[in-house]
C-alpha cells in the first residue's frame, strides 16, 4: 500500500504512466470531458474536494521539479481550446470545485 503522496490508485497509475509531453487535466465539477478521455471522478459534493487541494497533491508527484526550476512556462488558453485539448489528455481529474474556469492541463517533462 502506498503511504505518501496521491493515494487514489487511478491518479497514481496515470501519473506513473505519463511520458514526455503527455497531458493530464484537473478541473471543476462542470468541465465536459470527452468520451475518449479517461475521467477520474473525485467529486463528493459541491466544493469537495477543491480544485486547489487536488492540484497541489498532483503537482507534488508530477512536478516536484517546479521548485528547482521556477521558470516553468505557463500558457493561458481560452476555455473552448482547453475543452478541445482534453481529447489529447491521458486523463481528466474531476473535482467538486464549483468556481468557473478552475481547470488546468499539465504537461509532463523528462528528468534528464
N, CA, C and O atoms as CSV, one atom per row, in Angstrom:
chain,resi,resn,atom,element,x,y,z
A,1,UNK,N,N,0.830,-1.179,0.000
A,1,UNK,CA,C,0.000,0.000,0.000
A,1,UNK,C,C,0.877,1.246,0.000
A,1,UNK,O,O,1.854,1.340,0.742
A,2,UNK,N,N,0.515,2.175,-0.827
A,2,UNK,CA,C,1.225,3.445,-0.882
A,2,UNK,C,C,0.912,4.248,0.379
A,2,UNK,O,O,-0.243,4.319,0.800
A,3,UNK,N,N,1.932,4.850,0.980
A,3,UNK,CA,C,1.735,5.541,2.249
A,3,UNK,C,C,1.907,7.052,2.163
A,3,UNK,O,O,1.569,7.760,3.112
A,4,UNK,N,N,2.426,7.564,1.047
A,4,UNK,CA,C,2.598,9.006,0.899
A,4,UNK,C,C,2.159,9.426,-0.499
A,4,UNK,O,O,2.007,8.600,-1.400
A,5,UNK,N,N,1.962,10.713,-0.651
A,5,UNK,CA,C,1.587,11.237,-1.957
A,5,UNK,C,C,0.143,10.933,-2.303
A,5,UNK,O,O,-0.686,10.737,-1.414
A,6,UNK,N,N,-0.159,10.892,-3.575
A,6,UNK,CA,C,-1.519,10.651,-4.041
A,6,UNK,C,C,-1.926,9.219,-3.707
A,6,UNK,O,O,-1.278,8.268,-4.142
A,7,UNK,N,N,-2.983,9.070,-2.946
A,7,UNK,CA,C,-3.443,7.752,-2.523
A,7,UNK,C,C,-4.436,7.138,-3.506
A,7,UNK,O,O,-4.624,5.922,-3.501
A,8,UNK,N,N,-5.068,7.940,-4.337
A,8,UNK,CA,C,-6.027,7.436,-5.309
A,8,UNK,C,C,-5.294,6.582,-6.337
A,8,UNK,O,O,-4.404,7.071,-7.034
A,9,UNK,N,N,-5.662,5.318,-6.432
A,9,UNK,CA,C,-4.922,4.392,-7.294
A,9,UNK,C,C,-5.013,4.762,-8.775
A,9,UNK,O,O,-4.053,4.556,-9.518
A,10,UNK,N,N,-6.137,5.299,-9.210
A,10,UNK,CA,C,-6.263,5.684,-10.616
A,10,UNK,C,C,-5.377,6.883,-10.956
A,10,UNK,O,O,-4.750,6.912,-12.015
A,11,UNK,N,N,-5.325,7.864,-10.065
A,11,UNK,CA,C,-4.455,9.022,-10.310
A,11,UNK,C,C,-2.997,8.596,-10.272
A,11,UNK,O,O,-2.214,9.005,-11.130
A,12,UNK,N,N,-2.618,7.782,-9.296
A,12,UNK,CA,C,-1.232,7.299,-9.210
A,12,UNK,C,C,-0.838,6.543,-10.467
A,12,UNK,O,O,0.272,6.716,-10.970
A,13,UNK,N,N,-1.735,5.702,-10.983
A,13,UNK,CA,C,-1.469,4.935,-12.198
A,13,UNK,C,C,-1.231,5.854,-13.389
A,13,UNK,O,O,-0.287,5.652,-14.153
A,14,UNK,N,N,-2.084,6.862,-13.550
A,14,UNK,CA,C,-1.952,7.781,-14.683
A,14,UNK,C,C,-0.649,8.562,-14.572
A,14,UNK,O,O,0.064,8.707,-15.564
A,15,UNK,N,N,-0.323,9.068,-13.385
A,15,UNK,CA,C,0.923,9.817,-13.195
A,15,UNK,C,C,2.125,8.941,-13.516
A,15,UNK,O,O,3.045,9.375,-14.208
A,16,UNK,N,N,2.122,7.711,-13.017
A,16,UNK,CA,C,3.250,6.803,-13.262
A,16,UNK,C,C,3.390,6.459,-14.737
A,16,UNK,O,O,4.494,6.175,-15.203
A,17,UNK,N,N,2.296,6.481,-15.469
A,17,UNK,CA,C,2.300,6.109,-16.883
A,17,UNK,C,C,2.631,7.273,-17.815
A,17,UNK,O,O,2.780,7.067,-19.019
A,18,UNK,N,N,2.747,8.478,-17.288
A,18,UNK,CA,C,2.979,9.640,-18.142
A,18,UNK,C,C,4.389,9.649,-18.706
A,18,UNK,O,O,5.356,9.313,-18.022
A,19,UNK,N,N,4.482,10.038,-19.958
A,19,UNK,CA,C,5.760,10.192,-20.628
A,19,UNK,C,C,5.982,11.647,-21.015
A,19,UNK,O,O,5.170,12.518,-20.700
A,20,UNK,N,N,7.077,11.895,-21.691
A,20,UNK,CA,C,7.442,13.243,-22.104
A,20,UNK,C,C,6.331,13.875,-22.943
A,20,UNK,O,O,5.906,13.314,-23.953
A,21,UNK,N,N,5.877,15.026,-22.520
A,21,UNK,CA,C,4.874,15.851,-23.189
A,21,UNK,C,C,3.454,15.285,-23.118
A,21,UNK,O,O,2.582,15.751,-23.851
A,22,UNK,N,N,3.195,14.290,-22.254
A,22,UNK,CA,C,1.827,13.829,-22.033
A,22,UNK,C,C,1.075,14.868,-21.212
A,22,UNK,O,O,1.674,15.628,-20.450
A,23,UNK,N,N,-0.234,14.892,-21.375
A,23,UNK,CA,C,-1.081,15.862,-20.683
A,23,UNK,C,C,-1.980,15.175,-19.662
A,23,UNK,O,O,-2.435,14.049,-19.863
A,24,UNK,N,N,-2.226,15.889,-18.554
A,24,UNK,CA,C,-3.157,15.460,-17.522
A,24,UNK,C,C,-3.987,16.671,-17.125
A,24,UNK,O,O,-3.440,17.700,-16.727
A,25,UNK,N,N,-5.298,16.554,-17.231
A,25,UNK,CA,C,-6.186,17.655,-16.869
A,25,UNK,C,C,-6.700,17.521,-15.452
A,25,UNK,O,O,-6.908,16.414,-14.955
A,26,UNK,N,N,-6.903,18.655,-14.806
A,26,UNK,CA,C,-7.523,18.718,-13.481
A,26,UNK,C,C,-8.508,19.866,-13.546
A,26,UNK,O,O,-8.162,20.948,-14.020
A,27,UNK,N,N,-9.729,19.655,-13.078
A,27,UNK,CA,C,-10.667,20.758,-13.194
A,27,UNK,C,C,-11.902,20.662,-12.337
A,27,UNK,O,O,-12.039,19.801,-11.467
A,28,UNK,N,N,-12.800,21.594,-12.627
A,28,UNK,CA,C,-14.004,21.747,-11.823
A,28,UNK,C,C,-15.065,20.705,-12.168
A,28,UNK,O,O,-14.929,19.952,-13.132
A,29,UNK,N,N,-16.111,20.680,-11.369
A,29,UNK,CA,C,-17.154,19.664,-11.484
A,29,UNK,C,C,-17.951,19.767,-12.773
A,29,UNK,O,O,-18.584,18.793,-13.179
A,30,UNK,N,N,-17.936,20.911,-13.419
A,30,UNK,CA,C,-18.755,21.100,-14.607
A,30,UNK,C,C,-18.034,20.938,-15.932
A,30,UNK,O,O,-18.650,21.093,-16.986
A,31,UNK,N,N,-16.759,20.632,-15.907
A,31,UNK,CA,C,-15.997,20.525,-17.149
A,31,UNK,C,C,-16.479,19.328,-17.968
A,31,UNK,O,O,-16.507,18.204,-17.466
A,32,UNK,N,N,-16.857,19.565,-19.229
A,32,UNK,CA,C,-17.252,18.436,-20.067
A,32,UNK,C,C,-16.017,17.639,-20.490
A,32,UNK,O,O,-15.080,18.197,-21.060
A,33,UNK,N,N,-16.019,16.361,-20.213
A,33,UNK,CA,C,-14.872,15.505,-20.513
A,33,UNK,C,C,-15.194,14.687,-21.763
A,33,UNK,O,O,-16.204,13.985,-21.805
A,34,UNK,N,N,-14.330,14.779,-22.784
A,34,UNK,CA,C,-14.572,13.999,-23.995
A,34,UNK,C,C,-14.660,12.504,-23.685
A,34,UNK,O,O,-13.985,12.010,-22.781
A,35,UNK,N,N,-15.497,11.790,-24.441
A,35,UNK,CA,C,-15.717,10.362,-24.209
A,35,UNK,C,C,-14.431,9.557,-24.301
A,35,UNK,O,O,-14.284,8.548,-23.612
A,36,UNK,N,N,-13.485,9.994,-25.151
A,36,UNK,CA,C,-12.243,9.238,-25.335
A,36,UNK,C,C,-11.199,9.504,-24.256
A,36,UNK,O,O,-10.149,8.862,-24.249
A,37,UNK,N,N,-11.463,10.430,-23.352
A,37,UNK,CA,C,-10.526,10.759,-22.281
A,37,UNK,C,C,-10.978,10.099,-20.978
A,37,UNK,O,O,-12.141,10.218,-20.593
A,38,UNK,N,N,-10.064,9.405,-20.302
A,38,UNK,CA,C,-10.403,8.786,-19.026
A,38,UNK,C,C,-10.774,9.866,-18.021
A,38,UNK,O,O,-10.050,10.849,-17.865
A,39,UNK,N,N,-11.901,9.687,-17.340
A,39,UNK,CA,C,-12.312,10.633,-16.301
A,39,UNK,C,C,-12.145,9.963,-14.951
A,39,UNK,O,O,-12.707,8.897,-14.699
A,40,UNK,N,N,-11.368,10.597,-14.088
A,40,UNK,CA,C,-11.201,10.134,-12.712
A,40,UNK,C,C,-12.029,11.086,-11.862
A,40,UNK,O,O,-11.622,12.222,-11.618
A,41,UNK,N,N,-13.176,10.629,-11.416
A,41,UNK,CA,C,-14.142,11.493,-10.743
A,41,UNK,C,C,-13.952,11.426,-9.235
A,41,UNK,O,O,-14.217,10.400,-8.608
A,42,UNK,N,N,-13.489,12.531,-8.661
A,42,UNK,CA,C,-13.283,12.620,-7.216
A,42,UNK,C,C,-14.394,13.387,-6.518
A,42,UNK,O,O,-14.425,13.443,-5.288
A,43,UNK,N,N,-15.309,13.981,-7.281
A,43,UNK,CA,C,-16.312,14.852,-6.689
A,43,UNK,C,C,-17.192,14.081,-5.706
A,43,UNK,O,O,-17.669,12.986,-6.006
A,44,UNK,N,N,-17.397,14.671,-4.531
A,44,UNK,CA,C,-18.207,14.076,-3.481
A,44,UNK,C,C,-19.466,14.906,-3.278
A,44,UNK,O,O,-20.576,14.382,-3.195
A,45,UNK,N,N,-19.260,16.211,-3.202
A,45,UNK,CA,C,-20.341,17.187,-3.072
A,45,UNK,C,C,-19.763,18.512,-3.560
A,45,UNK,O,O,-18.555,18.611,-3.771
A,46,UNK,N,N,-20.603,19.533,-3.744
A,46,UNK,CA,C,-20.067,20.821,-4.199
A,46,UNK,C,C,-18.911,21.296,-3.319
A,46,UNK,O,O,-19.038,21.416,-2.100
A,47,UNK,N,N,-17.795,21.559,-3.967
A,47,UNK,CA,C,-16.623,22.072,-3.259
A,47,UNK,C,C,-15.697,21.017,-2.677
A,47,UNK,O,O,-14.625,21.357,-2.175
A,48,UNK,N,N,-16.076,19.756,-2.729
A,48,UNK,CA,C,-15.263,18.704,-2.115
A,48,UNK,C,C,-14.973,17.595,-3.111
A,48,UNK,O,O,-15.894,16.977,-3.645
A,49,UNK,N,N,-13.693,17.341,-3.361
A,49,UNK,CA,C,-12.524,18.122,-2.956
A,49,UNK,C,C,-12.381,19.364,-3.825
A,49,UNK,O,O,-12.946,19.449,-4.915
A,50,UNK,N,N,-11.619,20.317,-3.323
A,50,UNK,CA,C,-11.423,21.557,-4.073
A,50,UNK,C,C,-10.384,21.349,-5.175
A,50,UNK,O,O,-9.541,20.455,-5.102
A,51,UNK,N,N,-10.469,22.180,-6.174
A,51,UNK,CA,C,-9.517,22.159,-7.286
A,51,UNK,C,C,-8.091,22.320,-6.779
A,51,UNK,O,O,-7.203,21.561,-7.168
A,52,UNK,N,N,-7.866,23.312,-5.906
A,52,UNK,CA,C,-6.510,23.608,-5.416
A,52,UNK,C,C,-5.956,22.438,-4.611
A,52,UNK,O,O,-4.787,22.088,-4.770
A,53,UNK,N,N,-6.768,21.825,-3.749
A,53,UNK,CA,C,-6.290,20.681,-2.961
A,53,UNK,C,C,-5.831,19.543,-3.863
A,53,UNK,O,O,-4.779,18.947,-3.627
A,54,UNK,N,N,-6.606,19.240,-4.887
A,54,UNK,CA,C,-6.243,18.149,-5.800
A,54,UNK,C,C,-5.023,18.536,-6.610
A,54,UNK,O,O,-4.097,17.737,-6.749
A,55,UNK,N,N,-5.003,19.751,-7.148
A,55,UNK,CA,C,-3.866,20.207,-7.948
A,55,UNK,C,C,-2.567,20.160,-7.145
A,55,UNK,O,O,-1.542,19.709,-7.657
A,56,UNK,N,N,-2.599,20.616,-5.905
A,56,UNK,CA,C,-1.392,20.606,-5.066
A,56,UNK,C,C,-0.840,19.193,-4.902
A,56,UNK,O,O,0.371,18.991,-4.986
A,57,UNK,N,N,-1.708,18.221,-4.672
A,57,UNK,CA,C,-1.245,16.844,-4.480
A,57,UNK,C,C,-0.698,16.243,-5.770
A,57,UNK,O,O,0.316,15.544,-5.750
A,58,UNK,N,N,-1.365,16.512,-6.890
A,58,UNK,CA,C,-0.871,16.012,-8.172
A,58,UNK,C,C,0.489,16.624,-8.491
A,58,UNK,O,O,1.394,15.928,-8.952
A,59,UNK,N,N,0.633,17.921,-8.246
A,59,UNK,CA,C,1.907,18.589,-8.541
A,59,UNK,C,C,3.041,18.084,-7.664
A,59,UNK,O,O,4.192,18.062,-8.099
A,60,UNK,N,N,2.738,17.680,-6.439
A,60,UNK,CA,C,3.787,17.128,-5.571
A,60,UNK,C,C,4.431,15.918,-6.232
A,60,UNK,O,O,5.645,15.732,-6.146
A,61,UNK,N,N,3.628,15.100,-6.887
A,61,UNK,CA,C,4.161,13.910,-7.538
A,61,UNK,C,C,4.648,14.192,-8.948
A,61,UNK,O,O,5.698,13.691,-9.350
A,62,UNK,N,N,3.908,14.980,-9.699
A,62,UNK,CA,C,4.194,15.157,-11.117
A,62,UNK,C,C,5.208,16.250,-11.395
A,62,UNK,O,O,5.998,16.137,-12.332
A,63,UNK,N,N,5.197,17.314,-10.588
A,63,UNK,CA,C,6.059,18.453,-10.893
A,63,UNK,C,C,6.840,18.949,-9.690
A,63,UNK,O,O,6.916,20.157,-9.463
A,64,UNK,N,N,7.418,18.052,-8.921
A,64,UNK,CA,C,8.261,18.483,-7.812
A,64,UNK,C,C,9.424,19.310,-8.342
A,64,UNK,O,O,10.010,20.109,-7.612
A,65,UNK,N,N,9.749,19.118,-9.595
A,65,UNK,CA,C,10.839,19.854,-10.234
A,65,UNK,C,C,10.561,21.359,-10.294
A,65,UNK,O,O,11.493,22.151,-10.433
A,66,UNK,N,N,9.296,21.759,-10.192
A,66,UNK,CA,C,8.932,23.175,-10.290
A,66,UNK,C,C,9.654,24.020,-9.235
A,66,UNK,O,O,9.987,25.179,-9.482
A,67,UNK,N,N,9.890,23.437,-8.069
A,67,UNK,CA,C,10.618,24.179,-7.024
A,67,UNK,C,C,12.073,24.390,-7.421
A,67,UNK,O,O,12.682,25.402,-7.074
A,68,UNK,N,N,12.618,23.431,-8.149
A,68,UNK,CA,C,14.011,23.508,-8.576
A,68,UNK,C,C,14.168,24.415,-9.792
A,68,UNK,O,O,15.160,25.132,-9.921
A,69,UNK,N,N,13.197,24.375,-10.663
A,69,UNK,CA,C,13.224,25.180,-11.891
A,69,UNK,C,C,11.986,26.077,-11.886
A,69,UNK,O,O,10.972,25.725,-12.488
A,70,UNK,N,N,12.054,27.227,-11.216
A,70,UNK,CA,C,10.864,28.058,-11.049
A,70,UNK,C,C,10.386,28.737,-12.332
A,70,UNK,O,O,9.306,29.326,-12.342
A,71,UNK,N,N,11.147,28.669,-13.388
A,71,UNK,CA,C,10.759,29.350,-14.617
A,71,UNK,C,C,9.994,28.446,-15.572
A,71,UNK,O,O,10.166,28.533,-16.788
A,72,UNK,N,N,9.151,27.578,-15.024
A,72,UNK,CA,C,8.332,26.697,-15.850
A,72,UNK,C,C,7.350,27.564,-16.632
A,72,UNK,O,O,6.699,28.446,-16.073
A,73,UNK,N,N,7.256,27.300,-17.925
A,73,UNK,CA,C,6.380,28.087,-18.784
A,73,UNK,C,C,4.915,27.801,-18.464
A,73,UNK,O,O,4.510,26.644,-18.346
A,74,UNK,N,N,4.130,28.859,-18.327
A,74,UNK,CA,C,2.689,28.754,-18.124
A,74,UNK,C,C,2.024,29.444,-19.295
A,74,UNK,O,O,2.345,30.589,-19.613
A,75,UNK,N,N,1.094,28.750,-19.940
A,75,UNK,CA,C,0.393,29.306,-21.092
A,75,UNK,C,C,-1.097,29.341,-20.780
A,75,UNK,O,O,-1.680,28.329,-20.389
A,76,UNK,N,N,-1.706,30.497,-20.953
A,76,UNK,CA,C,-3.141,30.629,-20.752
A,76,UNK,C,C,-3.825,30.460,-22.097
A,76,UNK,O,O,-3.442,31.081,-23.088
A,77,UNK,N,N,-4.856,29.600,-22.116
A,77,UNK,CA,C,-5.586,29.347,-23.354
A,77,UNK,C,C,-7.073,29.571,-23.107
A,77,UNK,O,O,-7.532,29.479,-21.968
A,78,UNK,N,N,-7.832,29.863,-24.166
A,78,UNK,CA,C,-9.281,30.024,-23.999
A,78,UNK,C,C,-9.924,28.727,-23.510
A,78,UNK,O,O,-9.443,27.632,-23.802
A,79,UNK,N,N,-11.015,28.870,-22.765
A,79,UNK,CA,C,-11.712,27.712,-22.216
A,79,UNK,C,C,-12.158,26.765,-23.330
A,79,UNK,O,O,-12.118,25.546,-23.159
A,80,UNK,N,N,-12.578,27.312,-24.457
A,80,UNK,CA,C,-13.011,26.470,-25.578
A,80,UNK,C,C,-11.857,25.618,-26.104
A,80,UNK,O,O,-12.065,24.475,-26.512
A,81,UNK,N,N,-10.647,26.165,-26.097
A,81,UNK,CA,C,-9.469,25.407,-26.536
A,81,UNK,C,C,-9.115,24.322,-25.523
A,81,UNK,O,O,-8.744,23.209,-25.896
A,82,UNK,N,N,-9.233,24.657,-24.240
A,82,UNK,CA,C,-8.963,23.663,-23.196
A,82,UNK,C,C,-9.886,22.460,-23.362
A,82,UNK,O,O,-9.441,21.317,-23.257
A,83,UNK,N,N,-11.161,22.711,-23.620
A,83,UNK,CA,C,-12.108,21.607,-23.781
A,83,UNK,C,C,-11.725,20.734,-24.974
A,83,UNK,O,O,-11.867,19.513,-24.906
A,84,UNK,N,N,-11.249,21.322,-26.047
A,84,UNK,CA,C,-10.799,20.541,-27.208
A,84,UNK,C,C,-9.525,19.773,-26.871
A,84,UNK,O,O,-9.378,18.614,-27.258
A,85,UNK,N,N,-8.605,20.414,-26.151
A,85,UNK,CA,C,-7.328,19.787,-25.812
A,85,UNK,C,C,-7.483,18.595,-24.875
A,85,UNK,O,O,-6.618,17.720,-24.838
A,86,UNK,N,N,-8.564,18.553,-24.128
A,86,UNK,CA,C,-8.772,17.419,-23.221
A,86,UNK,C,C,-8.868,16.100,-23.979
A,86,UNK,O,O,-8.639,15.039,-23.400
A,87,UNK,N,N,-9.204,16.152,-25.270
A,87,UNK,CA,C,-9.258,14.932,-26.075
A,87,UNK,C,C,-7.884,14.283,-26.191
A,87,UNK,O,O,-7.785,13.075,-26.406
A,88,UNK,N,N,-6.825,15.075,-26.049
A,88,UNK,CA,C,-5.460,14.570,-26.167
A,88,UNK,C,C,-4.824,14.272,-24.814
A,88,UNK,O,O,-3.660,13.876,-24.755
A,89,UNK,N,N,-5.558,14.455,-23.743
A,89,UNK,CA,C,-5.025,14.230,-22.396
A,89,UNK,C,C,-5.118,12.756,-22.019
A,89,UNK,O,O,-6.045,12.055,-22.424
A,90,UNK,N,N,-4.141,12.299,-21.237
A,90,UNK,CA,C,-4.160,10.934,-20.712
A,90,UNK,C,C,-5.418,10.710,-19.878
A,90,UNK,O,O,-6.054,9.659,-19.957
A,91,UNK,N,N,-5.767,11.725,-19.072
A,91,UNK,CA,C,-6.923,11.617,-18.188
A,91,UNK,C,C,-7.339,13.013,-17.740
A,91,UNK,O,O,-6.614,13.990,-17.927
A,92,UNK,N,N,-8.513,13.076,-17.151
A,92,UNK,CA,C,-9.007,14.308,-16.544
A,92,UNK,C,C,-9.480,13.968,-15.144
A,92,UNK,O,O,-10.270,13.043,-14.956
A,93,UNK,N,N,-8.998,14.713,-14.165
A,93,UNK,CA,C,-9.394,14.511,-12.769
A,93,UNK,C,C,-10.478,15.535,-12.447
A,93,UNK,O,O,-10.222,16.739,-12.433
A,94,UNK,N,N,-11.688,15.048,-12.188
A,94,UNK,CA,C,-12.823,15.915,-11.880
A,94,UNK,C,C,-12.905,16.108,-10.373
A,94,UNK,O,O,-12.971,15.140,-9.615
A,95,UNK,N,N,-12.899,17.361,-9.947
A,95,UNK,CA,C,-13.019,17.688,-8.532
A,95,UNK,C,C,-14.451,18.130,-8.242
A,95,UNK,O,O,-15.296,18.131,-9.137
A,96,UNK,N,N,-14.718,18.496,-7.023
A,96,UNK,CA,C,-16.021,19.035,-6.648
A,96,UNK,C,C,-16.084,20.541,-6.775
A,96,UNK,O,O,-17.087,21.150,-6.404
A,97,UNK,N,N,-15.031,21.153,-7.291
A,97,UNK,CA,C,-14.932,22.612,-7.406
A,97,UNK,C,C,-16.082,23.181,-8.225
A,97,UNK,O,O,-16.450,22.637,-9.266
A,98,UNK,N,N,-16.647,24.287,-7.738
A,98,UNK,CA,C,-17.718,24.964,-8.461
A,98,UNK,C,C,-17.326,26.355,-8.938
A,98,UNK,O,O,-18.168,27.088,-9.457
A,99,UNK,N,N,-16.073,26.725,-8.773
A,99,UNK,CA,C,-15.590,28.006,-9.263
A,99,UNK,C,C,-15.386,27.891,-10.769
A,99,UNK,O,O,-14.617,27.037,-11.213
A,100,UNK,N,N,-16.052,28.725,-11.568
A,100,UNK,CA,C,-15.910,28.620,-13.026
A,100,UNK,C,C,-14.452,28.744,-13.473
A,100,UNK,O,O,-13.672,29.511,-12.908
A,101,UNK,N,N,-14.117,27.982,-14.485
A,101,UNK,CA,C,-12.807,28.007,-15.138
A,101,UNK,C,C,-11.659,27.568,-14.233
A,101,UNK,O,O,-10.517,27.979,-14.439
A,102,UNK,N,N,-11.949,26.750,-13.248
A,102,UNK,CA,C,-10.896,26.178,-12.402
A,102,UNK,C,C,-10.400,24.907,-13.071
A,102,UNK,O,O,-10.694,23.794,-12.635
A,103,UNK,N,N,-9.642,25.102,-14.139
A,103,UNK,CA,C,-9.160,23.986,-14.936
A,103,UNK,C,C,-7.720,24.218,-15.337
A,103,UNK,O,O,-7.276,25.352,-15.515
A,104,UNK,N,N,-6.993,23.110,-15.477
A,104,UNK,CA,C,-5.601,23.197,-15.904
A,104,UNK,C,C,-5.260,21.922,-16.667
A,104,UNK,O,O,-5.781,20.847,-16.372
A,105,UNK,N,N,-4.391,22.058,-17.638
A,105,UNK,CA,C,-3.805,20.891,-18.291
A,105,UNK,C,C,-2.312,20.937,-17.992
A,105,UNK,O,O,-1.629,21.902,-18.337
A,106,UNK,N,N,-1.816,19.890,-17.350
A,106,UNK,CA,C,-0.404,19.793,-17.002
A,106,UNK,C,C,0.309,19.005,-18.083
A,106,UNK,O,O,-0.196,17.980,-18.540
A,107,UNK,N,N,1.473,19.471,-18.493
A,107,UNK,CA,C,2.280,18.747,-19.476
A,107,UNK,C,C,3.533,18.242,-18.810
A,107,UNK,O,O,4.281,19.015,-18.213
A,108,UNK,N,N,3.768,16.938,-18.909
A,108,UNK,CA,C,4.928,16.359,-18.235
A,108,UNK,C,C,6.193,16.598,-19.026
A,108,UNK,O,O,6.172,16.719,-20.251
A,109,UNK,N,N,7.277,16.663,-18.313
A,109,UNK,CA,C,8.605,16.816,-18.914
A,109,UNK,C,C,9.384,15.530,-18.734
A,109,UNK,O,O,8.807,14.455,-18.570
A,110,UNK,N,N,10.675,15.648,-18.767
A,110,UNK,CA,C,11.541,14.495,-18.530
A,110,UNK,C,C,12.515,14.849,-17.415
A,110,UNK,O,O,12.711,16.023,-17.101
A,111,UNK,N,N,13.120,13.836,-16.824
A,111,UNK,CA,C,14.020,14.072,-15.693
A,111,UNK,C,C,15.470,14.276,-16.146
A,111,UNK,O,O,16.342,14.515,-15.311
A,112,UNK,N,N,15.739,14.187,-17.434
A,112,UNK,CA,C,17.093,14.373,-17.933
A,112,UNK,C,C,17.151,15.461,-18.977
A,112,UNK,O,O,18.224,15.751,-19.507
